Amino acid sequence: MTSPAADPEHDRIAASPGADDPWRLWGPYVSARQWGTVREDYSADGNAWDYLPFDQAHRRAYRWGEDGMAAVCDRFGFLNLGIALWNGKDDRLKERFFGLTNAQGNHGEDVKEVWWPTDATPTHSYASWLYRYPQAAFPYDELVAANAARTRNDPEFELTDTGVLADDRFFDVAVTYAKASPTDLLMQVDVTNHGPETSDLQLIPQAWFRNTWAYGRDDRTPSMTLTDGTVHLQHAWLGSYELEAEGDPRILFCDNETDDAGLWGAEPRTDCPKNGLDRAIVHGDEAAVRKDHGTKVGFWWQLSGMAPGETRTVRLRLRAVAAGTDGASAPVDTTSAGGFADFAKIQQARAAEADEFYRGVIPETAGAEETLIARRAFAGLLWGKQLYRYAIGEWLQGDPAGPTPPPQRRAAGARNVGWSHLDLADVISMPDEWEYPWFASWDLAFHTVPLALIDPAFAKDQVDLMVREWAQHPNGQLPAYEWNFDDVNPPVHAWAAWQVYSLAGDEDREFLARVYSKLLMNFSWWVNRKDADDSYLFEGGFLGMDNIGPFDRSKPLPDGMRLEQSDATSWMAFYSLSMLRIGVELARHDRSWSASVRTFFEYFLRLARAMDDFGSTGISLWDEQDGFYYDALVRSDGTAERLPVRSLVGLLPLVAVESVHPVVARQLPDLLSEVHWLERRDTGLADVLAHHEHHDDTRITMSLVPAERREQLLARLLSEDEFLSPHGIRSLSAAYRTPLTVDVDGADFTVGYTPAESDSALFGGNSNWRGPVWFPINFLLVDALATYAEAYPDLRVEHPTGSGQQSSLGEITADLMDRLVTLFCPGSDGRRPGTPKWYPSGPLWDAHPTFSEYFNGDDGSGLGATHQTGWTALVAYLICRGTDDLT
């Protein structure tokens, strides 16, 4: 591996560390879906999917953002550049991806398209992307009707099921961007006919300004005008740009305005609305476009008579020619004369620099396939950086020019009404371009770990953003996700902050202290809001595990009952140790932080005690007979009973472990004296606090799971009849292939293992936790096992359970990592286990790794969102770093 800053891309990162620095100005920040989001919803009932549906998206101007295919934009989304396609058979231009709404899908919302981010660098100096477009009419109606006819027990009806991609009858549309400078973008589109017959395609790269002028807050309108074949763009903040195309495409203009007349029969604001290009190209309505001005422009190439296997290429260039007068803008490159003479040279240079950059990230020991997997994972992460604009105060109030939000939206308990302080206009790492085009705080925490390997500054920025005063609630809560910012995500932010700090390697304690101080507020919020009776056992509710138990844990229980959760309490112990770890690092350099270290140390011990014995019932969350942790249901009279369902709920106590290196311990005499004092006072602490020899010195290890229970819990985790699958740890024990019925106060609840999608609608539209492998939880378990392995290098346990074979914890950690990585590696038949089952096989398909939301608990096939290269991109970390940095 080369050293950091030893190549041009590392130099660009170093020169532009901040979000507003020049090389960050342009990137693939355009969402793949803006319609159907909460931000665009001004309805009374909060049904965002119906308020702005797909069928209206090409005719309605958005308020808060934009969407597009292979699209890039500036840091604030004022100007966008992307592609549109038409195969001559569809009823509309293909400008955005199609998918089913939550109500339409038999397993919730689901995109029905095929594409792959294929490469990217952190500054987006180079980026590539590939889309697979059917040559037959896109089967919009068939996809809706067929899925509506299927039940939750049926698989989803996918694009490949319609037959439109059979016999390779599709175009591959590859889009590549390269930057000559921060404000000089080169765009190349390569279209290949993979079908067996000659075919035609209409290719329309297009640029458009986000509509900021129609809402009564800023009536200044940017402009696009055509002079001598060059489109001149003027915007107050961005300044002046020129957009030119190689060759002689037809250039058409319209306005990024809602088609009021076509949609509502209302007086039109313009004769050439947002869908003007669609009306002209698809429907022959020349009156819907102009020849020389507008706020949206398309460059129309008619690629006729493309032979089988033929590729045709078009090229465009967008460059700044003058800085803006209304705000900061990247410096204009006055040395660039535009044109296409140096296009290929620049593009080739940026591609070579991308290769050089990743040679400094991915170790030489990684083979060609693992290198490809890691680069594709990083590409997905970087293409998943989306501009997120949402000022809830303005959204609740409405804009002066409408629409006026109905009063129901401001009523007590309405969606996000308590978050009027939230005001974001930031590039944020999203879980997925289409199905999750909004941030989720715990997803984001996992994203930052692989991001820190390639762009530590951006990873820090993302951790920091969630605790800034315009995001974090004044009461300390972190925003969950836009459908309900009040929801409760697992507290993984402190863990992520430590991981990013460690991986950055620059000892940026200012970053660490800044995040830590705000997380002190968040920790207090958890203690005050989610520990109902001060028992040190936590309720939490949803906590990301939608459907893993016998009933919906996010809803109130009857008759004053409450659920004391093994996972919620484990998350808090994990949180305590993560905060302790950060506090230790800060206290090593500033003793004033020592008091907080002792606070989290003692709080962790109280949580550990509570797992064993709480309240007047005296019940423990640990079941000695089963060797497992369970949730407990507490009635209003104080009696309690455990809910005997073996799931990730009972494995999560394993992740709460910390081992303090002896050198670090000696640097913190206050902590050592606290440990010794507590041990003298209570010898029972040995269950959760262990001293052991480590390379001729004493290490302190804190674990929520005492030593005698650890092996029992590991026996469950490592049983192939329960949790251990060929490709990771299942979320529910496979012992429940025969469903388990649980009696709760006279009512029967049934839980059954399903390796793929759940057959229960218990929690919302995407009830999917009844068996699959989830990458982030597996990653935390691997992280914890690596810590145990370092603390107890001589410990050996049976692995797999019942095999008679003994393995060290280090060997078990390596095995679990290998199971996760092989999800993406080609098998003997060339197919990758983690590929969704509906993807065809063959060279054109098997070449592309996919990164699914979760994976089949039996065979590993991909499930859920098919482009969730957010937390699933953790595989890149496993390839690049292995267990080296997990502890």
VEXDREN-59922 format. One record per residue (C-alpha): x, y, z. Coordinates in steps of 0.02 Angstrom, whole numbers, plus 50000, padded with zeros to 5 digits. Each point is the difference from the previous one (the first is absolute). Example, Ala and Ser with C-alpha at 12.3 -4.5 7.8 and 13.67 -1.06 7.14 Angstrom:
residues 2
506154977550390;500695017249967;
//
This chain:
residues 887
500005000050000;500615017549961;500025013250135;498615013050015;500165015849895;501164990849880;498865002149850;498975013949918;498334994750077;500705000050176;500705017349962;498295006049944;499214993250160;501315008950104;499735016249904;498104999250023;499594992050168;498415010150033;498274998349926;500125017149917;501764998249932;500265000749810;500224981749957;498404995950098;498935012549903;499424987549868;499534981950029;498654986749973;498925008350131;498354998249906;498794987550075;499324985749896;498265004150070;499285016250066;498174995749971;499134990850142;501135007650133;499415008450160;500865016149948;498875002049849;498414995050093;498775013950042;498504988750030;498874999350152;500184981250025;501894998849979;499894987649857;501555005849908;499914986149871;498295005949940;500285018650015;501355000349865;499984983149910;501144993749863;498725003449863;500055018650043;501875001550032;500435004749820;498695013850003;500185008050172;501425011250057;500744994650166;500185011650149;501494992850095;501104990449880;500134991349832;500184982549934;500824992649847;501004986149923;501905000750008;499755018050053;501235012050079;499705017050077;500855013750097;500144999350189;498325009050023;499094991949854;499715015849899;500584992549834;499794981849951;500714989649857;499374982649956;499294989149861;498334995549924;499644985549882;498634994249884;499924983249912;498615005649883;498714989350089;499785007150176;498595012150037;501235012550078;501825004550005;501024989550119;500615014150112;499874991650170;499894982450071;498334991550021;499484990150154;498544994950106;499355010050146;499854992250172;498164995949969;500324992849827;501384987850046;499624983550082;501585002750104;499975018950005;500795012949886;501114992849866;500955007349853;499764990649836;501565004849904;501754993349972;501545011050021;501715000050083;501175013650063;501624993749924;501345011850064;500295016350093;501325009950091;499645010050159;500125017149915;499004993449852;501455004349887;499524983749915;498374990350008;499134987149892;498284991950000;499084986949897;498134998349961;499114985649912;498555006649893;498764988049917;499755001449813;498174995050020;498735011650081;500355001850185;498654989350087;499375013050125;498214993650009;500494981650003;501175002750147;498645008750100;498634987549958;501054984350026;500645005650169;498265005050055;499434982249965;501364992550110;499944997450188;501325002350133;500394981449982;500455002249815;501625006749929;499985017249923;499635001349815;501575007549924;500505008349837;500844984049941;498384990350029;499155010349863;501184993349866;500525017249937;501844996250034;499984982449926;501264995849863;501015015350053;498765011749915;500605015450090;501155014849984;501405002350125;500185018650031;501675004150082;500265017850066;501735006250048;500445016650081;501745007450015;500515017050069;501295010349911;499895011950148;498765002950141;498845009449881;500374991249836;499004983749979;500174987749857;498544988349968;500094984949884;498554988349961;500354983249917;498494990349937;500194981649952;498674989449913;500104982750079;498484993549908;500034988149852;499245012649878;500315017549938;499155012650117;499725018650020;500195010850155;499675018250036;501325006750120;499685016850083;501295006350126;499165014550088;500375014150121;498755009350108;499915012650140;499094995050158;498445010650014;500365012350141;498975014549930;498204993850005;499714999550188;500015018250052;501664999850093;501195005149859;499275005449834;501685001249908;499994987949854;501604992949926;500164999049812;500584988949858;500275007349826;500704992949839;501345009149900;500994992049857;499664982350061;500535003450181;498765001250143;500405014450118;499384997850178;499865013950126;499654998150187;500255012750139;500914988050116;500904988849875;500465013649876;500134997149813;500254982949920;500104993649823;499324983149944;500504993549831;499794983549908;501144991849875;499214997649831;498325006849947;498584994050113;498355009149994;499855011750150;498305002550083;499485011350144;498555000550122;499715006350177;500174990450162;498215004550045;498484989450044;498854995749855;498515008450083;498914999149846;500334981649964;499834994450180;498635010850071;499255009449854;500625016050081;500725015649922;501764995349943;501515009350068;500924995949840;499624992349831;501554989250016;499934991350171;501134987150079;499394986049886;500305010149842;501404988849939;498914984850030;498555007749903;501125004849855;501044984149983;498744986650048;498365008249949;500555011549858;499385015950083;501225013049934;499035014050086;500604993550169;501815004949968;501015015249949;501555001549894;501065012150098;499545002850184;499254992750159;500504992350166;500154982249935;500944994449844;500214983549910;501274994549869;499094987749887;501004986749910;499034987749892;501074984250005;499194990949854;500454983149929;501144994050140;500654982949951;500134985650126;501525003050109;500255017749934;500475014150120;499725018549965;500705014350102;499465017950034;500965012950099;499575016250090;500955012750101;499375011650138;501195013450063;499955016050099;500485016149911;499645012750139;499744999150188;498325003650080;499585016250089;498824992950131;501084987950096;501574989850008;500464990349844;501464989549948;501365009449906;499785000949813;501354991149900;500535013849880;501254988549915;498634989149927;499395004849828;498674986649996;499744989549845;500414981749978;501824999549941;500634995250173;498444990150053;500694982549979;501675004550079;499165007150156;498814985550017;501394987249982;501065009250128;498605000350128;499644981449973;501854996150027;500025010950156;498494990550068;500964983849978;501515007450087;498935006550143;499204983250035;501684991249994;500375010650153;498404994150086;499754981849952;501454988850053;501034990749873;499534983750085;498205002149940;499714990249841;499225007149842;498234995350053;500155007150175;500755015949927;498525001449882;498764997250143;500835013250108;500075012849860;498174997049955;499535001750184;500935016550011;499205005649837;498274996450069;500395009850158;500625014949900;498554999949876;498874998850154;500545017350059;498405010049975;499525018050025;498725000750140;499045016350016;498645000650132;499555014850111;498584993150106;499475017150062;499705005849821;499234983249955;498745001150142;499615018249968;499914998849811;500685012049870;499215017049961;499564994049825;499284983550064;499484986750013;499335004050173;500214985150116;498374994350081;499845003050188;500084981350038;501865000549962;500325011750147;498904990950125;500764992250155;500754983249957;500075003549813;501524994649903;501595009350049;499035014450078;501215000350146;501525002049887;499745017649936;501825003950039;500634987349871;500695009449850;501144990249886;500775004249831;501414987550002;500764986149898;499624984650104;500434981649978;498354991349962;499604981650025;499384998449821;499715011449850;498184994949972;499204990150140;500825010350137;500385017149924;500105007550174;501224997950143;499734988350147;501115003950147;500534982350042;500254995249817;501085015449982;501084995050147;500454983749913;500345008949835;501345010650081;501124985150039;500424995049819;499925018349949;501395003750125;501154988649900;499865011049845;499425017150061;500275002850187;499495018349990;498314995849926;499764985750125;500325012150144;498825012649921;498614987049996;500254994950182;500065018250051;498465005049900;498794989350101;500485008950162;500005017649932;498695011850072;499025000449836;499804981050003;500074993550180;498455004350101;500255012350144;499474985950116;501484989749941;499134987749884;500794996449831;498845000949849;499514982449945;499385001449820;498815011749911;498454989150012;500125002150188;501465009750074;499304995550172;500314981549974;501394991550095;501524993349909;501324989750092;501335011150079;501504995949891;500615017849972;501354999750134;500684983649932;500075007649826;500855015750063;501374989450079;500204989449843;500165015349890;501225008450120;501084984350004;499974997249812;500375018249959;501644998250092;500235018650024;499615000650188;498655013049970;499485001350181;499075016149964;498794989949891;499894986550133;499665012450142;498725009549898;498994984349962;500244993050175;499335015650083;498414999449896;499804981350029;499995003450187;498335008549967;499404985449896;500504987450133;499015009950129;498504999949882;500074981049996;500144998750188;498575012150031;498814993949863;500304981349979;500264993650178;498225001350066;500324995150181;501865003850020;500364981550004;501455001349875;498984989149883;499465008749842;498454999449893;500525008349837;498624992349894;500344998049814;501905001750004;500164995249818;499394982150026;498335001149913;499234983050017;501154989250102;498874996850150;498254993250032;499195017349994;500385017849942;501165007250131;499765017749937;498185000550059;499415002550180;499554984450095;498304998350086;499585001750185;501565009550049;501194986149948;501735003849935;501344990349910;501745000050074;501094996649850;501594989949996;500535009149842;499595017550064;500974996850159;501434992449901;500035015049884;500155011350152;501424989550070;500825000849828;499715018949999;500765001650175;501574990749949;500155010049838;499895016150100;501244993050126;501204996149859;499895017849932;500135007250175;501574989750033;500815007149844;499555017950045;500534997750182;501714993649948;500355017649938;498865010150113;499674993550176;498415010550013;499104986449900;500404986750132;498385002850094;498974995449848;501044984149978;499564994750177;498175004449970;499854988549849;501004986450085;498804999650148;498475001649890;500564984949899;500194989950160;498235004650055;499324994649831;500914983550016;499254997250172;498265004549937;500084986549866;500084987550143;498755006650125;498785014349990;498585006850104;498984990750128;499724985449880;501814994550013;499914993349823;501554999649890;500055002849813;501174985149995;499194982949990;501194987750080;499144984749928;499985006449822;501675008950010;499285015649919;499435017850035;498175004449973;498885015250012;498905000550154;498175005550011;499655009550161;498185001850056;499265014450096;500034989750161;501894997849986;499984981749948;501014995549847;500364986149878;501304997449866;499504998749816;500944984449945;500385004749819;501794997249944;500495014249885;501295013649980;499185007850153;500914986950104;501645000549905;500255018750012;500694999350178;501574993149919;500385016549913;500185009350166;501834996350033;501555010850023;501784995050037;501155013750063;501824998049952;501185000050150;500985014949933;498405010249987;499424994250172;501615005850081;499755017249924;498345001550091;500354997850185;498275006850043;499174986049905;501144986950075;499665006150176;498134999649963;500154982049941;500974994650153;498815009250119;498464991949922;500794982850007;500405001950184;498225005650032;499174986349898;500944984449950;498544994849889;500605012249870;501174986649938;498544993649896;500085015049885;501745006850036;501504989149968;501875002350024;501074988449898;501774998749942;500375007049829;501774999249935;500695000350177;498885014250054;498275002050069;498545004649887;498275005250064;498534992849904;498205005150028;498644989049928;498125000050021;500044981149981;500934991450143;501274986849954;498944985050052;498565005949891;501065004949852;500324982349946;498164995550015;499525014949893;501364996149874;499354982249989;498335007049939;500825012649884;501144986949922;498644986949976;499564997149818;498304994150060;499705017050078;500955015849953;501544995349899;499615000349815;501204997349854;500105018949980;499855007750172;498945000450157;498124998649980;498835012250086;498844986450067;500434982350052;499704987249863;499354988750139;498345008849966;499794992349829;498634992050101;499175015950066;500025004150184;498405005550087;500205011150152;498615002750127;499965018050062;498655002350133;498824988049914;500325005949822;500994989249879;501355007749891;500944990049869;501775002449937;500674989849855;501685000149913;499965005349818;501705001449914;499465013849883;498575012550010;498884999050152;498264992949980;499345011750135;499375017949982;500355003250183;501055015549970;499595010849850;500214995549818;501784993550011;499844986450132;501604990949964;500914994850158;499464981950019;501604991549950;501095009549876;501825004850025;500275018650031;501745006649963;500145013750133;499524988950146;501174986649936;501375013049990;499735004950182;500054981850052;501624997549904;500695015850081;499544993350173;500734982849966;501625008349945;500055009050168;499684983750095;501344991549895;501285013250046;499534998950183;499924981050008;501204993449867;500084982650077;498134997150014;499324986649882;498194995049972;499094987449892;499765006749825;498784996549922;499014994250150;499844981149999;501464997349880;501254994850133;501245012549926;500795013050113;500475017449938;500755015350078;498965015850004;501195007549873;499684985449881;498125001850027;500105018649963;500954996549838;498734986749951;498525011850025;500885013449899;500324987549861;498164994849999;499495018349979;501275003949864;499554984549898;498255006949979;500765010649862;501294987949927;499614989349846;499674981750035;500524985549891;498575004249880;500535018149989;498515006450098;500215009950160;498984993050146;499405017250052;499275004149830;498095001450007;499184984449931;499075009749868;501615005949917;500414989049849;501664991049986;501275002249862;501515010749960;499015016249984;499264997450174;501274990350100;501325013349972;499085012050115;499934997850190;498405006050083;499835006950176;498324995550075;499185006350158;500034982750081;500274981949948;499094983450000;500384990750162;500214983449909;500845003449833;500575018250015;499065006849850;499715018750004;498365007150067;499175016750030;500755015649922;501174994349862;501135015450005;500275002150186;501865002649986;499895009650163;500234988350145;500304985049886;501555009349937;500794994550165;500614985349896;501305011949928;500675002650176;500134981350027;500974998349837;501145014950030;500334998250187;499404983050059;500114999250190;501525011450008;499045015250059;498414992450070;500635001150178;
//
